[in-house]
Amino acid sequence: MSVSSPAPAPAAPAPAAPTQAELLDFVRRTAADAELIASLPLDPEGRTWVRLEGPGGSEAWLIGWPPGTGTGWHDHADSVGAFLTATGELTEHSLAARLPTDGWKTLELTDDVDRARRLPAGRGRAFGHHHVHEVLNESTDRHAVSVHAYYPPLPRIRRFSRTGQTLRLEQVERPEDWQ
């Protein structure tokens, strides 16, 4: 007499990666949660943040921006993302150019790559891989709060300095650097 083992149960399908549109929908819905937005502690000196559960395994953040603060130029490596201003107003400066992903330290940008966007409360945007930008709260007297989501969770952030049309890679940060 032979005894057979039951067949293994089929593996559950992996959840589909969230799209840029789904990330934008998530940040829009999250920014509309007035109680959550009001719960973020605001610091008059520096940015504050709280990590959130994003859709489909994405990484999400609620970020407070004191007047006059910003991120500096950076990208999100291989992640796509979205962000939306919940309160106040943010400004995004971005480059409308695909940069090489690796193997460079200095690039000369052409004159037509700069883009600027004002993002008052309720406005946001989605972006693709290797999107280079800086986000600023240019207000002199008012905090801003925003919601951000990235997929896959940020593997690294490249930080840049910019002088005129010269962009320099200054630092590569990894998640362990943010702990």
NUMI-440251 format. One line per field, with one value per residue (C-alpha): x, y, z; residue number from 1; residue in one letter. Coordinates in nm, 2 decimals, always signed. Each point is the difference from the previous one (the first is absolute). Layout:
N
east = [X | ...]
north = [Y | ...]
up = [Z | ...]
resi = [NUM | ...]
resn = [A | ...]
***
This chain:
179
east = [+0.00 | +0.13 | -0.07 | +0.01 | +0.04 | -0.26 | +0.09 | +0.15 | -0.25 | +0.06 | +0.20 | -0.21 | +0.08 | +0.23 | -0.19 | +0.04 | +0.24 | -0.19 | +0.01 | +0.08 | -0.37 | -0.08 | +0.27 | -0.14 | -0.35 | +0.14 | +0.18 | -0.32 | -0.22 | +0.25 | +0.04 | -0.38 | +0.02 | -0.01 | +0.05 | +0.31 | +0.15 | -0.07 | +0.17 | +0.35 | +0.22 | +0.14 | +0.35 | +0.08 | +0.36 | +0.00 | -0.21 | -0.20 | -0.13 | -0.20 | +0.01 | -0.34 | -0.12 | -0.01 | -0.20 | +0.14 | +0.32 | +0.09 | +0.19 | -0.20 | +0.07 | -0.18 | +0.24 | -0.01 | +0.19 | +0.08 | +0.02 | +0.31 | +0.10 | +0.06 | +0.15 | +0.28 | +0.04 | -0.05 | -0.16 | -0.16 | +0.20 | -0.21 | -0.32 | -0.30 | -0.20 | -0.25 | -0.04 | -0.27 | -0.02 | -0.25 | +0.03 | +0.20 | +0.18 | +0.31 | +0.21 | +0.16 | +0.30 | +0.07 | +0.21 | -0.18 | +0.29 | +0.09 | +0.33 | +0.24 | -0.07 | +0.37 | +0.36 | +0.00 | +0.09 | -0.06 | -0.25 | -0.05 | -0.37 | -0.16 | -0.18 | -0.35 | -0.02 | -0.12 | -0.36 | -0.18 | -0.33 | -0.20 | -0.19 | -0.26 | -0.21 | -0.18 | +0.25 | +0.27 | +0.16 | +0.13 | +0.34 | +0.20 | +0.34 | +0.30 | -0.20 | +0.23 | -0.15 | +0.01 | -0.31 | -0.02 | -0.23 | +0.07 | -0.24 | +0.17 | -0.27 | -0.20 | +0.06 | -0.10 | -0.09 | +0.02 | -0.05 | +0.25 | +0.00 | +0.26 | +0.02 | +0.20 | +0.10 | +0.30 | +0.31 | +0.21 | -0.01 | +0.26 | +0.07 | +0.13 | +0.13 | -0.07 | +0.19 | -0.15 | -0.03 | +0.25 | -0.15 | +0.23 | -0.06 | +0.09 | -0.12 | -0.19 | -0.22 | -0.15 | -0.28 | +0.24 | +0.12 | -0.35 | -0.05]
north = [+0.00 | +0.34 | +0.33 | +0.32 | +0.35 | +0.25 | +0.23 | +0.33 | +0.29 | +0.23 | +0.31 | +0.32 | +0.23 | +0.29 | +0.33 | +0.21 | +0.29 | +0.33 | +0.23 | +0.37 | +0.07 | -0.22 | +0.16 | +0.34 | -0.11 | -0.13 | +0.33 | +0.19 | -0.21 | +0.02 | +0.38 | +0.03 | -0.16 | +0.32 | -0.19 | -0.17 | +0.32 | +0.18 | -0.27 | +0.06 | +0.18 | +0.31 | +0.13 | +0.37 | -0.09 | -0.31 | -0.24 | -0.27 | -0.32 | -0.31 | -0.32 | -0.13 | -0.32 | +0.05 | -0.21 | -0.33 | +0.00 | +0.36 | +0.23 | +0.31 | +0.31 | +0.29 | +0.29 | +0.34 | +0.29 | +0.31 | +0.33 | +0.03 | -0.37 | -0.24 | -0.33 | +0.11 | -0.16 | -0.38 | -0.30 | -0.32 | -0.25 | -0.28 | +0.10 | +0.16 | +0.23 | +0.27 | +0.28 | +0.25 | +0.31 | -0.04 | +0.35 | +0.31 | +0.01 | -0.17 | +0.08 | -0.27 | +0.07 | -0.29 | -0.10 | -0.10 | -0.22 | -0.37 | -0.01 | -0.30 | -0.23 | -0.07 | +0.07 | +0.38 | +0.27 | +0.32 | +0.09 | +0.32 | +0.05 | +0.17 | +0.33 | -0.15 | -0.27 | +0.20 | -0.03 | +0.17 | -0.09 | +0.17 | -0.26 | +0.16 | -0.22 | -0.27 | +0.00 | -0.26 | -0.21 | -0.34 | -0.07 | -0.28 | -0.16 | +0.22 | +0.32 | +0.28 | +0.28 | +0.22 | +0.08 | +0.32 | +0.18 | +0.36 | +0.16 | +0.22 | -0.06 | -0.31 | -0.37 | -0.24 | -0.37 | -0.25 | -0.37 | -0.21 | -0.36 | -0.20 | -0.34 | -0.21 | +0.13 | +0.24 | -0.21 | +0.32 | +0.37 | +0.18 | +0.36 | +0.27 | +0.35 | +0.25 | +0.30 | +0.17 | -0.28 | -0.23 | -0.29 | -0.20 | -0.33 | +0.06 | -0.30 | -0.32 | -0.09 | -0.34 | -0.09 | -0.08 | +0.36 | +0.12 | -0.20]
up = [+0.00 | -0.09 | +0.17 | -0.19 | +0.13 | -0.08 | -0.29 | +0.12 | -0.01 | -0.29 | +0.09 | +0.03 | -0.29 | +0.10 | +0.02 | -0.31 | +0.03 | +0.04 | -0.30 | +0.01 | -0.03 | +0.30 | +0.21 | -0.09 | +0.09 | +0.34 | +0.08 | -0.10 | +0.23 | +0.28 | -0.02 | +0.03 | +0.35 | +0.20 | +0.33 | -0.13 | -0.14 | +0.33 | +0.20 | -0.16 | +0.25 | -0.16 | +0.09 | -0.07 | -0.09 | -0.21 | -0.20 | +0.19 | -0.13 | +0.08 | -0.20 | -0.13 | -0.15 | -0.37 | -0.26 | -0.13 | +0.20 | -0.08 | +0.24 | +0.10 | +0.21 | +0.16 | +0.00 | +0.18 | -0.16 | +0.21 | -0.19 | -0.22 | +0.00 | -0.29 | -0.11 | -0.22 | -0.35 | +0.01 | -0.17 | +0.12 | -0.20 | -0.15 | +0.19 | -0.15 | +0.23 | +0.07 | +0.24 | +0.09 | +0.21 | +0.28 | +0.16 | -0.09 | -0.34 | -0.13 | -0.31 | -0.21 | -0.23 | -0.23 | -0.30 | -0.32 | -0.10 | +0.05 | +0.18 | -0.02 | +0.29 | +0.09 | -0.09 | +0.02 | +0.25 | -0.19 | -0.28 | -0.20 | -0.05 | -0.30 | +0.04 | -0.07 | +0.28 | +0.29 | +0.12 | +0.29 | +0.15 | +0.28 | +0.20 | +0.23 | +0.24 | -0.20 | -0.29 | -0.06 | -0.26 | -0.09 | -0.15 | -0.15 | +0.06 | +0.05 | +0.02 | +0.12 | +0.20 | +0.31 | +0.21 | +0.20 | +0.24 | -0.12 | +0.25 | +0.26 | +0.26 | -0.06 | +0.04 | -0.28 | +0.04 | -0.28 | -0.07 | -0.20 | -0.13 | -0.18 | -0.16 | +0.04 | +0.34 | -0.05 | -0.07 | +0.00 | -0.05 | -0.20 | +0.12 | -0.23 | +0.02 | -0.28 | -0.11 | -0.31 | -0.26 | +0.18 | +0.20 | +0.22 | +0.17 | +0.37 | +0.19 | -0.02 | +0.30 | +0.08 | +0.24 | +0.28 | -0.02 | +0.09 | +0.32]
resi = [1 | 2 | 3 | 4 | 5 | 6 | 7 | 8 | 9 | 10 | 11 | 12 | 13 | 14 | 15 | 16 | 17 | 18 | 19 | 20 | 21 | 22 | 23 | 24 | 25 | 26 | 27 | 28 | 29 | 30 | 31 | 32 | 33 | 34 | 35 | 36 | 37 | 38 | 39 | 40 | 41 | 42 | 43 | 44 | 45 | 46 | 47 | 48 | 49 | 50 | 51 | 52 | 53 | 54 | 55 | 56 | 57 | 58 | 59 | 60 | 61 | 62 | 63 | 64 | 65 | 66 | 67 | 68 | 69 | 70 | 71 | 72 | 73 | 74 | 75 | 76 | 77 | 78 | 79 | 80 | 81 | 82 | 83 | 84 | 85 | 86 | 87 | 88 | 89 | 90 | 91 | 92 | 93 | 94 | 95 | 96 | 97 | 98 | 99 | 100 | 101 | 102 | 103 | 104 | 105 | 106 | 107 | 108 | 109 | 110 | 111 | 112 | 113 | 114 | 115 | 116 | 117 | 118 | 119 | 120 | 121 | 122 | 123 | 124 | 125 | 126 | 127 | 128 | 129 | 130 | 131 | 132 | 133 | 134 | 135 | 136 | 137 | 138 | 139 | 140 | 141 | 142 | 143 | 144 | 145 | 146 | 147 | 148 | 149 | 150 | 151 | 152 | 153 | 154 | 155 | 156 | 157 | 158 | 159 | 160 | 161 | 162 | 163 | 164 | 165 | 166 | 167 | 168 | 169 | 170 | 171 | 172 | 173 | 174 | 175 | 176 | 177 | 178 | 179]
resn = [M | S | V | S | S | P | A | P | A | P | A | A | P | A | P | A | A | P | T | Q | A | E | L | L | D | F | V | R | R | T | A | A | D | A | E | L | I | A | S | L | P | L | D | P | E | G | R | T | W | V | R | L | E | G | P | G | G | S | E | A | W | L | I | G | W | P | P | G | T | G | T | G | W | H | D | H | A | D | S | V | G | A | F | L | T | A | T | G | E | L | T | E | H | S | L | A | A | R | L | P | T | D | G | W | K | T | L | E | L | T | D | D | V | D | R | A | R | R | L | P | A | G | R | G | R | A | F | G | H | H | H | V | H | E | V | L | N | E | S | T | D | R | H | A | V | S | V | H | A | Y | Y | P | P | L | P | R | I | R | R | F | S | R | T | G | Q | T | L | R | L | E | Q | V | E | R | P | E | D | W | Q]
***
